Amino acid sequence: MKVFGARLKNEREKKKSLDSKWTQGYVADLIGVARPTYTAYENGTKQPPMETVNKLADLFNVTTDYLHGKTTTTSPTDTPESPRSEFENLFFFELDKLSEEDKKKALEHVRYLRFLAEQQK
């Protein structure tokens, strides 16, 4: 668990060096856990469930094997991907918290915005 926590902290601090909002609390909010729980993940005193590990790997653009210390390669293809924007993170982590009805409304809204953008061309 120590390797997992150290890599988690390292990935968060890399993001924080580029944008100060990447605190433990911010990451905890994105993945849907309390800040003390996320802190325990970084400290290696608590192991997250696999669903959370997958969210963290997606959030930090790394593999779960990398987080668990099974490889030093961060991505399956070893090619750097552009980091997700705040907007993409919002959709990726927040959309699944909505009811099916609210998801449909969000989709309708996005389609309407796309329609408006097409009209302006």
Secondary structure, DSSP 4 states (H G I P E B T S, - for coil): -HHHHHHHHHHHHHHHHH-TT--HHHHHHHHT--HHHHHHHHHTSSPPPHHHHHHHHHHHT--HHHHTTS-S-SSTT--PPPPPPHHHHHHHHHGGGS-HHHHHHHHHHHHHHHHHHHHH-
